[in-house]
Amino acid sequence: MSRAPKVFTPELLTALSDRFKALAEPARLQLLAALRGGERSVGDLVDLTGLGQANVSRHLRQLTTSGFIRRRKEGTFAYYALADAEVFQLCDLMCGRVDAEQRLRRAALRG
């Protein structure tokens, strides 16, 4: 993993904010999770997520623009894959943190 910069310039903060915004949508996280298993077509992603095709296409466009996934065209089909699996380091870290907080809240309510 790359090292964090020593200075957070306004440009870097804007780029970072844009990347986090792309992850702020549950449907996009669902699509990333589906792509964790490997390259998929739009149809595959529709079937795996239960989201509508137009919705999937819109979110895939955002994830591609944000650099999280890459697109490959083959004939009339488009296939999507993770551009870099390091996004799951962030997701796993945050999922662990959220899970721990929820367990603490449940324990506090019980006791």
N, C-alpha and C positions, 0 to 999 in steps of 0.2 A: 504494500500500500504506500502511496506517496505521502510525503511529509507535509504538514500544514504550513502555509506561508507564515512568515513572521509579521507581515503587515497586511491587514485586510483593507485593500483599496476600495473606493466606492464601486468601481467596475467589478471587482471580485465579489463584493457583497451582493450586487445586483444579480450577477450570474448565479450565485449560490441560492439566493432567494427564488429565482426562476426555477431552479432544479427542485427545490423543496416544494414549490407550488405544484409541480408536476406530480409529486408523490402524495399530495394532499387529497387526492380523489380515490375513494375506495375501489372504484371500478378499475382504475389504472393499477393499483396494487394487486388486484385480482388477476389482471392480465399479466403483470410481471411474474406472479406466482405460477401461472399456467406456463409461461415461457421458461421457467426454471427447469422444466423437464426436457427442454430442447426446442428446436425450431418448429413452428406451427403455421398453418395457413389461417386466414381470417375465418374460414368455415370451422376449422378445428377449435379456434378460440371462442367462437359463438357457441359451439356445442359444449365446450368445457366450462364456460362461465355462465351460460344462460342469459347473457346480454344480447340485445338485438344487434344485427349486423351494422346498422348505421352508427350505433353507439360505440361498438367495438372499433370500427374504422376511425371514428373521431378521436377516441382515446389513443389508438395506435399512432395516429398522426402526431399527437402531442408528445407521446413517449419517444417517437423518432426524432422530432424537432429538439427535444430536451437531451438527446444523446443516450438515452437508456437502452434503446433497442435499435436494431438495424433491419432494413428491408431488402429482400431479394426477390426479383421478379423472374418467374419462369412461365413463359407463355402467357396465358390469361390469369394465372394465379400469382398472388403475392405471398411470400413467406416471411415471417418475422422471427427474430432471435434476439437474445440479450446481446447488447453491445459489449457489456462488461458485467460479469457476475458479482463484482464488488458491491453493487447496490444492495445485495443481500446481507453484507456485513452490517450496514446501517439498519436495514429492516430487522435483522435478527437481534441486534443490540436494543433497538426500540421495543420490539415485541417482548423481549425478556424484561425490560424495565416496566412496561405497561402491565405485564402479567404479575410481576412482583408487587406493584402498587395495588392491583386489584385484590390479590391475596391478602395483603395487609388490611385493606378496607373491609373485606369479608370477615377477617378475624376480629377486627375491632367491633363490627356490628354484632358478632356472636358473643363476644366476651366483655 
